[in-house]
């Protein structure tokens, strides 16, 4: 399975910047769908209401999904890779 990687940077309430990637099937191109996945993730991190638009989230590249990513995408439609300041 090929996945699109959306590079995402969201300012936290403590002024640090969360950096995470949103991975979706490569045929999912609707930005609002991808942003909604990011907002769901932010809600799980008690960051509900944080701004997530095309300014914070941009398409980066397409890559082959690992088994872990494929399972998550089959279950909920997306996968998050936490990079910086996500906890």
N, C-alpha and C positions, 0 to 999 in steps of 0.2 A: 504494500500500500504506500502510495506517495502522499506526503502531508505538506501543507503550507505552514511555514513558520512565520508568526507575526510577532515582531520584536516590540515589547511594551515597557514603557517607563511611566510610573504614576507617582506623583508627589504625595508623601504621607503627611499626616497631621504634625509630625515632629520635624518636618522639612527635609527628611531624608527621602531618597528616591528609590522606590521599589522597581526592580528590573526583573521581568519574567517573560517567557515566551508562551504564546498560545499556539498550539498545534491543532490543525483541523484537516480533514480530508482535502486533497488538492482541488477537488471540484466544488468546495464550499468557497464562494467568493463574495457573498453578501456581507459587507462590512458591519451592518447592524447585527447580524447573527454572531459574528466574531466578537464584536464589542459586548454583546450580551453574555457570552461565555466569560469574558474578562470581568465583567461586573459581577457575575455569579461567584467567580473566584475571589474577587475583592470582598464581597459580602462575607465569605467564609473566613476572611482574615480581619473581620470587624472594620472594614474600610468602606462600608456601604456609603454611597453618595460621592465617592472620589470620582473625579473627572476621568473619563475614558472615551476619547474621540480619536479621529484620525491624526490629531496632533500627538497623542500619547502612544498610539498603536499603529505600526506600519508593517506591511508585507516585507519580508526579508528574503526568503528563498524557499525552494522545495527540496525535500529530502526523503529518503526511504525511512519508513517508520520501523521502530523496534517492536518486538513482541509486546512489551509492556505498554507502549503507546497505542498499538492496535487494539488491545483489550480495552483500554480506557475509552478510546474513541467509539468502539462498538457499544460500550455501556452508556456513555453520556454525551458523545458527539465531539469531544475535544479532550486535550491533555495539556496540562500546565507544567512547564519547566521553570522552577524557581531559580533565579540567578543571583540577585543581590537584595538585601534588606527586606526579605519577604516574611521574616519571623520577628 
